[in-house]
Amino acid sequence: MTGRRLPAPVICVDGPSGSGKGSLATALAERLGWRYLESGALYRVIGAMALERGVATDDEAALASLAQGLDIELAGEGAQADGIDLTERIRDEDVAAAASEAARHPQVRQAILTQQRRAAETAAAEPPAEGTPGLVADGRDMGTVVFPDAELKIFLDASAEERAQRRYKQLRNKGMTVNLRNVLANIRDRDARDKGRAASPLQPASDAVIIDSTDMTITDVLRQALALVRERGLA
Ligand code: DC
């Protein structure tokens, strides 16, 4: 905490890939009538555009300049950069890997910090129709770096095996042929990169509430989160 006031109340939902933080954050935003920021989508857009433009994911300066120059628009499920529709593309596995590699670089993180913080200003100035000012932000470092003064920080975790199972089912439901062992290996690789990097590694903020969703349904997780929201007087 830095004691600085945010333009609108903020709830952070951080956690590793497949922990269910996206489902929880969108459900919370909907219940509260608040705006939603999926910060991972910003890194995915950078990963997609790096692949598209042939920028190597180990070239920090080139990636940072790419990130700084991009006009990124996120709206609901939709994602665009410089007018190019990337909604489907950013969900691909090669883009997820590129995003995770790009996210290691401090200059890349710095390049999108302002855009992430601006989401709280937009939430204050333009709440959703019939909603109220407030932002639910999900990612890896929402509570530690981007919004250290958030009213509520949730760190949603689950075992790697459980997260791989969930991802595997999702991909199968999309009609894709996948192998559970490969999905688990991908999750472990991404965990190692996200937790092991020097810049804003994935870790709970000291004042975060940790929820382990391994044996919980999304309904249970939402119920627990809503109890915290009420406890903090946010609804
Ligand atoms: O949440 P996600 O799987 O869509 O995120 C994609 C990658 O972006 C992830 O591997 C790590 C990175 N990321 C990050 O470093 N910081 C964030 N706040 C969000 C995502």
Residues whose N, C-alpha, C, O or C-beta is under 5 A from the ligand:
A	BS01	DC	S17 S39 G40 A41 Y43 A96 A99 S100 A103 D138 G139 R140 D141 M142 R190 D194
